[in-house]
Amino acid sequence: MKRFYESTYKNAKAPESLPWHTEEIPPILLAATERIKIGKVLDLGCGAGVYATYLASKGYAVTAIDYVPKALDMARQRAERQQVTVNFVEADILQWQTEVKFDIVFDRGCFHGIADNEQRLKFKNNLLEWLSPTGVFALTHFCRRNFFDWRPMGPRRKTRDEIDSFLLPELREINYSDEVFPTPLPIGPTVKLGHYLFERVA
């Protein structure tokens, strides 16, 4: 996956050229900020920095992590243009460690890119280390609509029950919505994207 992202960012002349780029703030992230009015936020796979800079502009102390150097270059340039402060970190989320505890952890694109079950468990264990006892986890993840809804490439698709069961008992779903939108083949022609908000309970 890393080589795919490195190649995609290398060929992108600007953030707007990235196939997944959007300036829209996901409703599930807005729901997280309604619940946690101020505090520390960790943006996983921050990419070009749309969400990290938005959160910083709202007064949050933001750490944004990505393992693609050009993505971080774009994100730093965006933060400079917007005159906001973000702690950008170049690292693999499966390896990165910190003593800091975050009030919000946000993931739009990392977890559903992890295919290996052991690595998915590593992601969960890291998440529990990062998240404060009263923190929330905001996640967007490709949904599997039925048995035939899968592709040999692209993000892994999981049902809502599979996501909820995987994160239990430590994390409990408190908000959910989904949407279906068109996307190019071979990943499409449409995908269903689930938006989850979890609170820590253990």
FIMAR-489582 format. One line per field, with one value per residue (C-alpha): chain; residue in one letter; x, y, z; residue number from 1. Coordinates in steps of 0.05 Angstrom, whole numbers. Layout:
BEGIN
chaine: (A:...)
residu: (A:...)
x: (X:...)
y: (Y:...)
z: (Z:...)
num: (NUM:...)
//
This chain:
BEGIN
chaine: (A:A:A:A:A:A:A:A:A:A:A:A:A:A:A:A:A:A:A:A:A:A:A:A:A:A:A:A:A:A:A:A:A:A:A:A:A:A:A:A:A:A:A:A:A:A:A:A:A:A:A:A:A:A:A:A:A:A:A:A:A:A:A:A:A:A:A:A:A:A:A:A:A:A:A:A:A:A:A:A:A:A:A:A:A:A:A:A:A:A:A:A:A:A:A:A:A:A:A:A:A:A:A:A:A:A:A:A:A:A:A:A:A:A:A:A:A:A:A:A:A:A:A:A:A:A:A:A:A:A:A:A:A:A:A:A:A:A:A:A:A:A:A:A:A:A:A:A:A:A:A:A:A:A:A:A:A:A:A:A:A:A:A:A:A:A:A:A:A:A:A:A:A:A:A:A:A:A:A:A:A:A:A:A:A:A:A:A:A:A:A:A:A:A:A:A:A:A:A:A:A:A)
residu: (M:K:R:F:Y:E:S:T:Y:K:N:A:K:A:P:E:S:L:P:W:H:T:E:E:I:P:P:I:L:L:A:A:T:E:R:I:K:I:G:K:V:L:D:L:G:C:G:A:G:V:Y:A:T:Y:L:A:S:K:G:Y:A:V:T:A:I:D:Y:V:P:K:A:L:D:M:A:R:Q:R:A:E:R:Q:Q:V:T:V:N:F:V:E:A:D:I:L:Q:W:Q:T:E:V:K:F:D:I:V:F:D:R:G:C:F:H:G:I:A:D:N:E:Q:R:L:K:F:K:N:N:L:L:E:W:L:S:P:T:G:V:F:A:L:T:H:F:C:R:R:N:F:F:D:W:R:P:M:G:P:R:R:K:T:R:D:E:I:D:S:F:L:L:P:E:L:R:E:I:N:Y:S:D:E:V:F:P:T:P:L:P:I:G:P:T:V:K:L:G:H:Y:L:F:E:R:V:A)
x: (0:56:84:15:7:78:66:-2:26:87:42:-4:12:-32:-76:-137:-106:-111:-169:-194:-185:-244:-250:-313:-306:-338:-400:-372:-312:-359:-397:-332:-317:-388:-374:-302:-302:-227:-167:-115:-130:-92:-104:-83:-60:-69:-52:-52:-76:-148:-174:-113:-112:-187:-182:-122:-162:-216:-165:-148:-77:-67:-17:-21:15:30:84:87:136:102:35:67:98:29:1:56:45:-29:-17:31:-19:-74:-26:-43:3:2:51:65:98:127:116:79:18:32:101:92:90:78:65:12:-61:-111:-183:-201:-169:-193:-182:-206:-169:-119:-156:-192:-126:-99:-111:-71:-109:-48:-36:-108:-102:-38:-77:-129:-77:-42:-108:-123:-54:-65:-137:-150:-198:-253:-233:-272:-251:-280:-274:-294:-289:-313:-375:-389:-461:-467:-427:-408:-389:-313:-255:-185:-155:-170:-195:-220:-295:-326:-398:-420:-426:-355:-327:-367:-348:-274:-271:-311:-307:-261:-297:-373:-408:-447:-460:-465:-485:-468:-470:-465:-426:-397:-324:-283:-271:-241:-260:-330:-377:-404:-381:-415:-377:-393:-380:-371:-360:-338:-329:-280:-312:-253)
y: (0:48:45:58:121:144:137:172:231:235:241:292:364:390:360:370:320:264:216:218:292:331:395:371:357:288:293:240:285:343:297:282:356:367:316:338:414:423:379:337:305:251:250:183:182:257:262:334:360:381:355:370:443:449:421:466:527:508:509:436:413:369:314:290:227:199:155:190:248:286:282:315:368:385:386:431:480:481:494:551:582:578:602:544:500:425:373:333:265:220:149:84:82:8:26:96:104:164:179:230:212:240:262:248:199:206:156:166:115:77:20:-3:-6:-59:-129:-172:-194:-188:-118:-99:-124:-83:-22:-33:-42:22:59:39:64:131:144:177:143:192:197:182:148:174:125:121:52:19:-23:-92:-92:-166:-228:-206:-135:-141:-124:-155:-86:-23:-14:-75:-77:-97:-98:-54:-114:-135:-67:-62:-132:-121:-58:-86:-90:-30:15:23:53:116:146:116:138:114:137:106:144:130:112:90:18:-29:-7:16:29:49:40:46:85:77:134:111:145:103:120:86:42:-1)
z: (0:16:-55:-83:-40:-55:-129:-126:-88:-133:-194:-162:-180:-125:-70:-115:-163:-112:-127:-55:-43:-14:25:60:134:148:192:239:253:267:314:350:359:386:439:454:450:459:470:434:367:329:253:225:153:149:75:49:117:104:170:212:192:202:272:288:264:316:372:379:392:331:316:244:221:152:122:54:54:-3:33:93:49:22:92:119:62:76:150:132:85:138:193:240:281:271:296:233:242:188:213:202:248:263:290:320:395:439:512:493:504:454:464:391:344:272:216:145:104:146:180:118:81:129:103:151:213:258:234:245:317:323:299:353:407:385:383:455:475:441:464:530:580:560:487:423:358:293:235:162:131:67:81:54:31:15:1:-69:-49:-51:-97:-103:-95:-57:14:52:62:128:152:208:254:237:255:319:341:327:370:428:487:495:446:438:377:395:326:256:186:117:45:-24:-76:-146:-152:-213:-232:-211:-141:-160:-194:-126:-55:12:64:138:187:259:326:385:458:504:556:579)
num: (1:2:3:4:5:6:7:8:9:10:11:12:13:14:15:16:17:18:19:20:21:22:23:24:25:26:27:28:29:30:31:32:33:34:35:36:37:38:39:40:41:42:43:44:45:46:47:48:49:50:51:52:53:54:55:56:57:58:59:60:61:62:63:64:65:66:67:68:69:70:71:72:73:74:75:76:77:78:79:80:81:82:83:84:85:86:87:88:89:90:91:92:93:94:95:96:97:98:99:100:101:102:103:104:105:106:107:108:109:110:111:112:113:114:115:116:117:118:119:120:121:122:123:124:125:126:127:128:129:130:131:132:133:134:135:136:137:138:139:140:141:142:143:144:145:146:147:148:149:150:151:152:153:154:155:156:157:158:159:160:161:162:163:164:165:166:167:168:169:170:171:172:173:174:175:176:177:178:179:180:181:182:183:184:185:186:187:188:189:190:191:192:193:194:195:196:197:198:199:200:201:202)
//
